[in-house]
Amino acid sequence: MLLKKYIGIGAIVAGLAVAFGAFGAHSLKETLSEHYLEVFETGVRYQMYHGLGLLLVALLSERLPSAIKLMRWAARLLLIGTVLFSGSLYILALSSTDWLGAITPLGGVAFLAGWACLAIAAFKGGRSAA
């Protein structure tokens, strides 16, 4: 179930990153300041990284069945991080509402926790699978 669900979600997240990147490059170049365009592009970049990360977690979940709970948390946290981190940067760039930047680090913490869950799952799953 994790495999199928998060392959789909990861593909959607990565596909939306492509769409947002194209939107930023073609529609926002003349609208946003250089600073806010960079903020938007950072959101796109991290969204793509973590969309691919979701795909990775989904594919690895089949190889680490003994650590499925950690894998599930890794996927959830990467998705939550994407929404908080990239989402707050998109809103910040489009609205010039700088206080939204306070939400961005929460997304970063979720990213770190998600990657930590994956690392722990690899060590835990590796021991029991060997």
Secondary structure, DSSP 4 states (H G I P E B T S, - for coil): -HHHHHHHHHHHHHHHHHHHHHHHHHHSTTTS-HHHHHHHHHHHHHHHHHHHHHHHHHHHHTT-GGGHHHHHHHHHHHHHHHHHHHHHHHHHHHH--GGGGGTHHHHHHHHHHHHHHHHHHHHHHHHHH-
